Amino acid sequence: MVWFVVLVVAVGLERLCELVVSTRNLRWSRERSGFEAGAGHYPFMVVLHTGLLVGALIEVLLAHRQFHPLLGWTMFGLVLAGQALRWWCIRVLGHQWNTRIVVVPGAERVTGGPYRWLSHPNYVAVVVEGFALPLVRSAWITALVFTVLNAALLTVRIRAENLALRQLTAAA
């Protein structure tokens, strides 16, 4: 159990690092007249992602979820792969990466790195981490609930992001 707590805390600390980068990038974007789209769903996203971490720990503790090596190690590998993909996205997007949907007029759309194959690779990382992290320790209820709620959230978020990008392209 201790190593799972360490893993979840490490993911939580990684998320805090993301927020530091995001805050810096938000400031950069606003200095360049960046505008935020779809802000209404952001608080739900924060609660959902916090709930993933807390829910996984609570489920493992209260339901006495066990580590099953084949499932656990496979999911751990997916957690690491998701983290690698997320940071690849952050690196490729540079100042344009943000946890919010912020579009900077005149900024070119990024088409390199994972964006040459997928429109929203960061969301792939979120989806993978959302089911894989709890399943490292067989917390299937947390994995299921997060996956369903995250699918609904991503439907709203991707729609808002695509609309903001289309408006920016039309204005250019």
Order of alpha helices (4+ residues) and beta strands (2+ residues): alpha-beta-alpha-alpha-beta-alpha-alpha
